[in-house]
Amino acid sequence: MNKIALCIGVDVVKGLTPLNKAADSARKFSEWAKKQEYDTELFIDSEVKKVNRRQILDRMASILDSRKYEQLIIFFSGHGVMRSLRNEVWLLSDANYDGSEMVDVRGTIDMAREAGIPHVLIISDACRTFTKGSSFNYGQGDIFPISKMGSNSSTVDVLYACRPGKPALEVKEEEWYGVFAETLLDVLEGNQPKSIKESSDDPKYWFISAYELKETLPDLVQAKVIAIGSKLDQKPDVTVEYINPKPPISKFNKKPNNGLKSGGGAPPPPPNFNEVTALEQMEPGKISFEGLVLLPVEKEETQQEKIDKISEQISKGEPVDLNFSYNRALVKPFKLAGNRQNNSISIDFPFQKSDYGFTVKGIKVKEVWVEGGKCTIKERIFKNKIFVTDILIPSDIESSNGLLVLENGCSLPLAILKGYIGVLVFKDERLLTINYKPVQRNEHAYRTYLENIDKIEEARSFVAYAANEGFDYSKVFSNVFNSKNQFDFDDAGSFLRIGKSLDPSLALYASYAFRQEGKFDKIKSVLTYLRFDNSTILFDVAMLGNELYEHNLASQCPLMSAGWSYQHLFKDRVASEFIDSSKYLDTGLWTMFKPEGTAILMKIINQQI
């Protein structure tokens, strides 16, 4: 089997503390790969040499043109930045002043699926910490040439050195080393018995595949961190797609000795090692519980209360920027919504005679802009003194796009769906969730929605929990929600899409889950169903299904912040003015512009009135 490893290591990025062993880790990985009979390409920096994206892009093009490889490993060691969940970049040498020198990690994973190489392994030995207004919040580039992408699907496995929001540690004992890279290489060299499997073929051989790494590597890294006495927590995040047989990453003609090399690698984990015993060994008061799989199941809580609790935890992330853009063809004159009414006590549902609209809970609305007419804004105080704004959209408005401007100066794109009310829930000025429900005038759908509310809330609860786990839908479905096979569904996406006609946001979540697992055919099935049910498709769903040009789109851009990591799917359909505003996007699960971004959008809107 022909196989190749691209090894990238960058110690120095201007504006950041230099790393000590990123380039060395890439060099060591390259040396291991050569011993395993991989062809190798090494890109590392030094005092006289930089690593730039074009070098990697050109080599990747030649690899794909050769059509000779059945296995590809991309290893990166260096600085990484997480802009939001599932939206992160690797920083190359000139990333501080050239946005294209920041490699889009999600884009790399996504494009690897269409590279035509049967098995791709992506290894990210980089921090996944959030940024705070840095120069690394804007811009990104690809290392796969777009012109080389095809329809041949690849299996893509991913090893992250740490979980979202966490650092990848470099430590110094006798000398500096990267904890993740050293432990990974120790495993791949055959020094951890539990990671080695024996083949059933004749002649026999011994091997390590991505399955074995998923089972053993996270605990080994965490044990190493504890053993060196670090007050920080690090546990790898591993995503492995099903394929049988899974190609070996390491292969041995004779059984390895299983002996640790002196001075290197990870010690074996303590007896009965688990996350609880690991945390007990840490210093009290400095323990992070982010890695624990704990689902709130207090009996007195309703499903919605569970969602709100988890969403509130998620909303306390660090400020980051996202990449925003907008389809030029959809930029049309907006008109200011008017007729503001104060109903300070009213709790009557205001949409009995409406075909669509929005309810905004927990924050004050300044104004609403829609294409083609005026809306009515009604303000009221709901139970528990929650401020609520109802936005009534006249039935004669044909628009599917709008802009919601808040009193704090932030703004959000609105996806208007005929026959549905969108519900936006805020807390502490952060958007926690967006759901849809049928209008009462749609009697059959509304009645069916009420009859199935428990199932719908269960799906919404799953999404909230998945967000807390870095939006790893597959892992949360398998390990938490379906740990006892109580659901008759093959995967997370199938579980989520059961209520897509009653709450279209579930179609959005299902599409992200399918895309994450490379199940493009199932995204197409969601789109096929939605076409019959509604002539307007949520931007995210059309984007993930590669059908942005084929539908009337609801929303001006991705609704979920995770959507910005798929910029390679929509960047040719956006206006440059909206890209400028993307420098000022707020953190969170959903797309929300900061006041500076709102100001840019308002200039464009005012010019067109």
C-alpha positions in Angstrom: 0.0 0.0 0.0 1.4 3.4 -1.0 1.2 5.9 1.8 2.6 9.4 2.5 3.0 11.6 5.6 3.0 15.5 5.4 4.7 16.7 8.6 4.4 20.4 9.5 6.1 22.1 12.5 6.1 25.8 13.2 7.8 27.2 16.4 7.7 30.9 15.7 4.7 33.1 14.8 5.1 36.8 15.4 3.0 38.1 18.2 2.9 34.8 20.1 5.4 33.2 22.5 7.7 30.9 20.5 7.3 27.2 21.0 10.3 25.0 21.8 9.6 21.7 20.2 6.9 22.0 17.5 9.4 21.7 14.6 11.2 19.0 16.4 8.0 17.0 16.9 7.3 17.2 13.2 10.8 16.0 12.5 10.5 13.1 14.8 7.1 12.2 13.3 8.7 12.3 9.9 11.5 9.9 11.0 8.9 7.5 12.5 7.0 7.6 9.2 10.1 6.8 7.1 10.7 3.7 9.3 7.1 2.7 8.6 7.7 3.0 4.8 5.7 6.2 4.3 6.9 8.7 1.7 7.4 11.9 3.7 7.4 15.6 3.2 8.7 17.8 6.0 7.8 21.5 6.4 9.5 23.0 9.5 10.7 26.5 10.4 14.1 27.6 11.6 16.0 30.9 12.1 16.5 31.2 8.4 13.4 29.5 7.0 9.6 29.9 7.2 6.7 27.6 6.5 4.2 29.0 4.1 0.9 27.6 2.9 1.7 27.7 -0.8 4.6 25.2 -0.2 2.1 22.7 1.4 -0.6 23.4 -1.2 1.6 22.8 -4.1 2.9 19.5 -2.6 -0.7 18.4 -1.9 -1.6 19.1 -5.5 1.2 16.8 -6.7 0.2 14.1 -4.3 -3.4 14.2 -5.6 -2.3 14.3 -9.2 -0.2 11.2 -8.7 -3.2 9.1 -7.8 -0.8 6.6 -6.3 -1.5 6.9 -2.5 -4.0 5.0 -0.5 -3.2 6.5 2.8 -2.3 10.1 3.8 -1.3 11.5 7.2 -1.2 15.2 7.8 0.7 16.0 11.0 0.7 19.6 12.4 2.6 20.8 15.5 2.5 24.5 16.3 0.2 27.3 17.4 -3.5 26.8 17.0 -6.5 29.2 17.7 -10.1 28.3 18.2 -12.5 31.1 17.1 -15.6 29.2 18.1 -16.6 25.6 18.4 -15.6 23.6 15.3 -14.0 26.8 13.8 -10.2 26.8 14.4 -7.0 27.4 12.5 -3.4 26.4 12.5 -0.9 29.3 12.4 1.9 29.2 9.9 5.0 31.5 10.0 3.4 34.6 8.5 -0.1 34.2 10.1 0.3 37.5 12.0 -0.1 39.6 8.9 -1.4 37.3 6.1 -4.8 35.7 6.9 -4.3 33.1 4.2 -1.4 31.7 6.3 -3.9 30.4 8.8 -5.0 26.9 7.8 -8.7 26.2 8.3 -8.8 22.9 10.2 -12.4 22.1 9.6 -12.0 23.0 5.9 -8.9 20.7 5.8 -11.0 17.8 7.3 -13.9 18.5 5.0 -11.8 18.8 1.8 -9.9 15.6 2.7 -13.2 13.7 2.3 -13.2 14.5 -1.4 -9.5 14.1 -2.0 -9.8 10.6 -3.5 -7.4 9.0 -1.0 -9.2 6.1 0.7 -7.8 6.8 4.2 -6.7 10.2 5.6 -5.5 10.7 9.2 -5.2 14.3 10.4 -3.2 14.9 13.6 -3.4 18.3 15.2 -0.8 18.9 18.0 -1.9 22.5 18.6 -3.7 24.5 21.2 -7.5 24.9 20.9 -7.8 27.9 23.1 -10.2 30.8 22.3 -8.9 34.2 21.1 -9.6 37.6 22.7 -9.6 40.3 20.0 -6.3 39.1 18.4 -5.2 39.5 14.8 -5.8 35.8 14.3 -9.6 36.1 14.4 -9.9 36.8 10.7 -8.7 35.0 7.5 -8.0 31.4 6.6 -6.6 29.3 3.8 -6.7 25.8 2.5 -4.0 23.2 2.0 -6.1 21.1 -0.4 -6.4 22.6 -3.9 -10.0 23.2 -4.8 -9.5 22.2 -8.4 -8.4 18.7 -7.4 -11.5 17.9 -5.3 -13.6 15.1 -6.7 -16.6 12.9 -5.9 -14.5 10.0 -4.5 -15.2 9.8 -0.8 -12.4 9.3 1.7 -12.5 8.1 5.3 -11.1 10.8 7.6 -9.9 10.2 11.1 -8.8 13.1 13.3 -6.5 13.2 16.4 -6.6 16.5 18.3 -4.0 16.9 21.1 -6.6 18.4 23.4 -10.3 19.2 23.8 -11.9 22.4 22.6 -10.9 25.4 24.7 -7.8 23.6 26.1 -4.0 24.0 25.5 -1.6 21.5 24.1 1.2 21.3 26.6 4.9 21.7 26.1 6.8 20.8 29.3 10.4 20.7 30.4 12.0 17.9 32.4 15.6 17.2 31.3 14.6 19.0 28.0 11.5 20.5 26.4 9.0 18.2 24.7 5.4 18.2 23.5 3.3 15.9 25.7 0.9 14.8 23.0 3.5 14.2 20.2 5.9 12.3 22.5 3.1 10.1 23.8 1.7 9.5 20.3 5.1 8.5 18.9 5.7 6.2 21.9 2.4 4.4 21.1 3.1 4.2 17.3 6.6 2.8 17.9 5.0 -0.2 19.7 5.8 0.6 23.3 2.2 0.4 24.7 1.0 -3.2 24.7 -2.7 -2.3 24.9 -2.4 -0.4 21.6 -1.1 -3.3 19.6 -3.4 -5.8 17.7 -2.5 -9.1 16.1 -3.6 -9.7 12.5 -5.6 -12.8 11.5 -3.6 -13.0 8.2 -0.9 -15.4 7.4 1.9 -14.6 7.7 1.0 -12.8 10.9 1.8 -9.2 11.6 1.1 -6.7 14.5 -0.5 -3.3 13.9 -1.9 -0.1 15.4 -4.9 1.5 13.7 -6.9 4.6 14.5 -9.3 2.4 16.5 -6.5 1.5 18.9 -5.4 5.1 19.2 -8.9 6.1 20.1 -9.1 3.5 22.8 -5.7 4.2 24.5 -4.2 7.5 23.6 -6.5 9.9 25.6 -5.8 8.1 28.9 -2.1 7.8 28.2 -1.7 11.5 27.6 -3.8 12.4 30.6 -1.8 10.1 32.8 1.4 11.7 31.5 0.1 15.2 32.4 -0.7 14.0 35.9 2.6 12.2 36.3 4.6 15.4 35.5 2.6 17.3 38.1 1.0 19.8 35.7 -1.8 21.9 37.1 -3.4 22.0 33.6 -5.6 19.4 32.1 -5.0 17.8 28.7 -6.9 15.0 27.1 -6.8 14.2 23.3 -10.0 14.5 21.3 -10.2 11.6 18.8 -12.7 11.1 16.0 -12.6 7.8 14.1 -14.9 7.0 11.2 -16.0 3.4 10.6 -14.3 1.4 7.9 -13.6 -2.3 7.9 -10.8 -3.2 7.7 -9.2 -0.1 9.2 -5.8 0.5 7.6 -2.8 0.1 9.9 -1.0 3.3 10.9 1.9 1.3 12.4 2.8 -2.2 11.2 5.3 -4.7 12.7 6.5 -8.0 11.2 7.3 -9.3 14.7 5.7 -8.5 18.0 7.2 -5.4 19.6 9.0 -5.8 22.9 6.6 -3.4 24.6 9.3 -1.7 26.6 9.4 2.0 27.2 12.4 3.9 25.9 14.3 5.6 28.6 13.3 9.2 29.1 10.5 9.3 26.6 6.9 8.5 26.1 4.1 8.2 28.6 4.0 6.0 31.7 1.3 3.4 31.9 -1.9 4.7 33.5 -2.5 3.9 37.2 -4.6 0.8 37.9 -8.3 1.2 37.1 -7.5 4.6 35.6 -10.4 6.9 34.8 -11.1 10.6 34.7 -12.4 10.6 38.2 -9.2 9.1 39.7 -7.2 11.4 37.5 -9.0 14.5 38.8 -8.6 13.4 42.4 -4.8 13.7 41.9 -5.1 17.3 40.8 -4.8 20.3 43.0 -8.3 21.2 44.5 -9.8 24.3 43.2 -8.0 24.1 39.9 -9.8 21.2 38.4 -11.6 21.4 35.0 -14.6 19.2 34.7 -15.0 19.8 30.9 -13.9 16.4 30.0 -16.4 14.5 32.2 -19.4 13.0 30.6 -22.1 14.2 33.0 -25.6 14.7 31.7 -27.9 16.6 34.0 -30.9 14.3 34.7 -32.5 15.8 37.8 -36.1 14.5 37.8 -37.6 17.8 38.8 -36.2 19.5 35.7 -38.1 19.7 32.5 -36.4 19.0 29.2 -36.4 22.8 28.4 -34.8 23.5 31.8 -32.0 21.0 30.9 -31.5 22.7 27.6 -31.3 26.2 29.3 -28.9 25.0 31.9 -26.5 23.4 29.5 -26.8 26.4 27.0 -26.0 28.8 29.8 -22.8 26.9 30.5 -21.9 27.0 26.9 -22.5 30.7 26.6 -19.7 31.5 29.0 -17.0 31.0 26.4 -14.1 33.4 25.6 -14.7 36.2 23.0 -13.7 35.1 19.4 -14.3 36.3 15.9 -15.8 34.3 13.0 -15.7 34.7 9.3 -18.9 36.2 7.8 -20.1 36.6 4.3 -23.3 37.0 2.3 -24.7 36.2 -1.1 -24.5 39.3 -3.2 -27.5 38.2 -5.2 -29.6 38.4 -2.0 -28.6 42.0 -1.0 -31.8 43.9 -1.6 -33.3 47.1 0.0 -34.5 46.5 3.6 -37.2 48.5 5.3 -37.4 49.4 9.0 -40.0 47.5 11.0 -42.3 49.9 12.7 -45.4 50.2 14.9 -43.7 49.5 18.2 -46.4 48.6 20.8 -45.9 48.2 24.6 -47.8 45.3 26.1 -46.0 45.2 29.5 -48.3 42.5 31.0 -49.8 40.6 28.1 -49.0 36.9 27.8 -51.4 36.2 24.9 -49.8 34.4 22.0 -49.7 37.0 19.3 -49.4 35.0 16.2 -52.9 33.5 15.7 -53.3 35.3 12.4 -49.7 35.2 11.2 -47.9 33.0 8.7 -44.5 33.7 10.2 -42.7 35.7 12.8 -40.2 35.7 15.6 -40.3 35.7 19.4 -37.1 37.1 21.1 -36.7 36.3 24.8 -34.3 37.7 27.3 -33.0 40.8 25.5 -34.4 44.1 24.2 -34.8 44.6 20.4 -33.9 47.9 18.9 -35.2 47.4 15.3 -35.9 44.8 12.7 -35.0 45.0 9.0 -36.7 42.9 6.4 -37.0 43.0 2.6 -40.2 44.4 1.2 -42.3 45.8 4.1 -42.8 46.7 7.7 -43.3 44.4 10.7 -45.0 45.0 14.0 -42.9 44.8 17.1 -44.7 44.0 20.4 -43.0 44.1 23.7 -44.2 42.3 26.9 -43.0 40.9 30.2 -43.3 37.1 30.5 -43.3 35.1 33.6 -40.2 35.4 35.8 -39.8 38.9 34.5 -38.3 37.8 31.2 -38.4 40.5 28.6 -40.1 39.3 25.4 -40.4 40.9 21.9 -42.8 39.5 19.3 -42.0 40.3 15.7 -45.1 40.0 13.5 -44.3 39.7 9.8 -47.2 40.6 7.3 -48.2 37.7 5.2 -47.7 39.7 2.0 -43.9 39.9 2.5 -42.1 37.4 0.4 -38.7 37.8 2.0 -36.8 35.0 3.6 -34.1 37.2 5.1 -33.9 39.8 7.8 -31.6 41.5 10.2 -32.4 41.8 13.9 -30.7 44.7 15.7 -30.5 44.6 19.5 -30.4 47.6 21.9 -26.8 46.7 22.8 -25.8 47.3 19.2 -25.3 43.7 18.2 -27.2 42.2 15.3 -28.2 38.8 13.9 -29.3 37.4 10.6 -32.9 36.2 10.5 -34.0 33.1 8.6 -37.7 33.6 7.8 -39.7 30.4 7.1 -43.3 30.6 6.0 -45.5 28.7 8.4 -43.2 28.9 11.3 -42.4 31.1 14.3 -38.7 31.4 15.2 -37.9 31.5 18.9 -34.6 33.1 19.9 -33.6 32.7 23.6 -31.0 35.0 25.1 -29.3 35.1 28.5 -26.7 37.6 29.7 -26.8 39.1 26.1 -25.8 35.8 24.5 -28.0 33.9 22.1 -28.4 30.4 23.6 -30.7 28.8 21.1 -32.9 29.2 18.0 -35.9 26.9 17.6 -38.9 26.9 15.2 -42.5 25.8 15.7 -45.5 25.8 13.4 -47.9 28.7 13.4 -51.4 28.0 14.8 -52.9 28.7 11.4 -51.2 25.6 10.1 -53.5 23.4 12.2 -52.2 19.9 11.2 -48.5 20.8 11.7 -49.3 22.7 14.9 -51.3 19.8 16.4 -48.6 17.3 15.4 -46.0 19.5 17.0 -47.8 19.5 20.3 -48.3 15.7 20.1 -44.6 15.2 19.6 -43.2 17.9 21.8 -41.4 15.4 24.1 -39.4 13.9 21.2 -38.6 17.3 19.8 -37.3 18.6 23.2 -35.3 15.4 23.5 -33.6 16.2 20.2 -33.0 19.8 21.3 -31.5 18.5 24.5 -29.2 16.3 22.5 -28.0 19.4 20.5 -27.4 21.4 23.6 -25.3 18.6 25.1 -23.4 18.1 21.9 -22.5 21.8 21.9 -21.0 21.3 25.3 -18.9 18.5 23.9 -17.5 20.5 21.1 -20.3 19.5 18.7 -19.1 16.0 18.3 -22.6 14.7 17.5 -21.4 11.1 16.9 -19.6 10.8 20.1 -22.4 12.2 22.2 -25.0 10.0 20.5 -23.0 6.8 21.0 -21.6 7.4 24.4 -24.4 9.3 26.2 -27.8 9.4 24.5 -27.7 6.0 22.9 -25.3 4.3 25.2 -27.7 1.4 25.8 -29.0 1.2 22.2 -32.4 2.5 23.4 -32.9 4.5 20.1 -33.6 2.7 16.8 -31.3 5.0 14.8 -28.0 4.3 13.0 -26.4 7.7 13.8 -26.9 11.1 15.4 -28.1 12.7 12.2 -30.9 10.2 11.7 -32.0 10.8 15.4 -32.1 14.5 14.9 -34.0 14.7 11.6 -37.1 12.9 12.9 -38.8 16.2 13.7 -37.4 18.3 10.9 -40.8 19.2 9.5 -42.0 20.3 12.9 -38.9 22.2 13.9 -36.7 23.0 10.8 -33.7 23.8 13.1 -33.5 20.0 13.6 -32.8 19.6 9.9 -29.9 22.1 10.4 -28.4 20.1 13.3 -28.9 16.8 11.4 -27.1 18.2 8.4 -24.1 19.2 10.6 -24.1 15.7 12.1 -24.1 14.0 8.7 -21.4 16.3 7.3 -19.2 15.6 10.3 -19.4 11.9 9.6 -19.0 12.3 5.8 -22.6 11.0 5.1 -23.3 13.3 2.2 -26.1 11.1 0.8 -28.1 11.6 4.0 -27.7 15.4 3.7 -29.2 15.1 0.2 -32.1 13.1 1.6 -32.8 16.0 4.1 -32.7 18.5 1.3 -35.0 16.3 -0.9 -37.5 16.1 2.0 -37.4 19.9 2.7 -37.9 20.8 -0.9 -41.3 19.1 -0.8 -42.2 20.6 2.6 -41.0 24.2 2.1 -39.7 26.2 -0.9 -37.2 28.0 1.3 -34.1 26.2 2.7 -32.0 27.2 5.7 -28.6 28.5 4.4 -26.6 26.0 6.5 -28.5 23.0 5.2 -28.1 24.0 1.6 -24.4 24.8 2.2 -23.6 21.5 3.8 -25.3 19.7 1.0 -23.4 21.7 -1.7 -26.6 23.1 -3.1 -26.4 26.8 -2.4 -27.1 27.7 -6.0 -30.2 25.5 -6.2 -32.6 26.9 -3.6 -34.3 30.0 -2.2 -32.2 30.5 0.9 -33.5 31.5 4.4 -30.8 33.6 6.2 -28.0 35.7 4.7 -25.2 33.4 5.9 -24.6 30.4 8.2 -26.9 30.6 11.3 -24.6 28.5 13.4 -21.1 29.7 14.2 -19.8 26.3 13.2 -20.9 27.1 9.7 -18.1 29.6 9.2 -15.5 26.8 9.3 -17.0 25.7 5.9 -16.1 28.9 4.1 -14.7 26.9 1.3 -18.3 25.9 0.5 -19.7 29.4 0.2 -17.0 32.0 -0.2 -17.6 32.4 -3.9 -21.2 33.4 -3.2 -20.6 36.2 -0.8 -20.3 40.0 -1.1 -17.1 41.6 -0.1 -19.0 44.1 2.1 -20.2 41.4 4.3 -16.8 39.8 4.5 -15.6 43.1 5.9 -18.2 42.9 8.7 -17.0 39.4 9.6 -14.1 40.9 11.5 -16.6 41.9 14.2 -18.5 38.8 15.0 -19.2 37.8 18.6 -18.6 34.5 20.3 -21.2 31.8 20.9 -23.0 29.0 19.1 -24.9 31.3 16.7 -23.8 34.1 14.3 -24.0 37.5 16.0 -22.4 40.7 14.9 -20.7 43.1 17.3 -21.7 46.8 17.1 -18.8 47.5 14.7 -20.1 44.8 12.3 -23.7 46.1 12.7 -22.4 49.6 11.6 -21.0 48.2 8.4 -24.2 46.4 7.6 -26.3 49.5 8.3 -24.3 51.5 5.9 -25.0 49.0 3.2 -28.7 48.9 4.0 -29.1 52.7 4.2 -27.5 53.1 0.8 -30.1 50.8 -0.7 -33.2 52.3 0.8 
